[in-house]
Amino acid sequence: MNAGGRIEPSTVFICWQRVTALSNSLPAIYRATSRVINRV
């Protein structure tokens, strides 16, 4: 955030990219977690 309190479009884009990447990796994380739980 800059001093003016205005959100830069680039900051919003970076945050959106991170959220998109996280949501894309969630199924893989879920599968890996369920595999570990099934092993125990």
C-alpha positions in Angstrom: 0.0 0.0 0.0 1.3 3.5 -0.8 0.9 6.6 1.3 -2.2 7.7 -0.6 -4.1 4.6 0.5 -4.8 3.8 -3.1 -4.3 0.2 -4.1 -2.0 -0.2 -7.1 -3.4 -2.4 -10.0 -0.2 -4.3 -10.1 -0.6 -5.2 -6.4 -4.1 -6.5 -7.0 -2.9 -8.5 -10.0 -0.1 -10.1 -8.0 -2.5 -11.0 -5.1 -5.0 -12.4 -7.7 -2.3 -14.5 -9.3 -1.4 -15.9 -5.9 -5.0 -16.7 -5.0 -5.5 -18.4 -8.4 -2.3 -20.4 -8.1 -3.4 -21.5 -4.6 -6.8 -22.5 -5.7 -5.3 -24.5 -8.6 -3.0 -26.4 -6.3 -5.7 -27.2 -3.7 -6.9 -30.4 -5.4 -3.3 -31.7 -5.5 -2.8 -30.8 -1.9 -6.1 -32.5 -1.0 -5.1 -35.7 -2.8 -1.6 -35.7 -1.1 -3.2 -35.2 2.3 -5.8 -37.9 1.8 -3.0 -40.3 0.7 -1.1 -39.6 3.9 -4.2 -40.0 6.0 -5.0 -43.3 4.3 -1.5 -44.6 5.0 -1.8 -44.0 8.7 
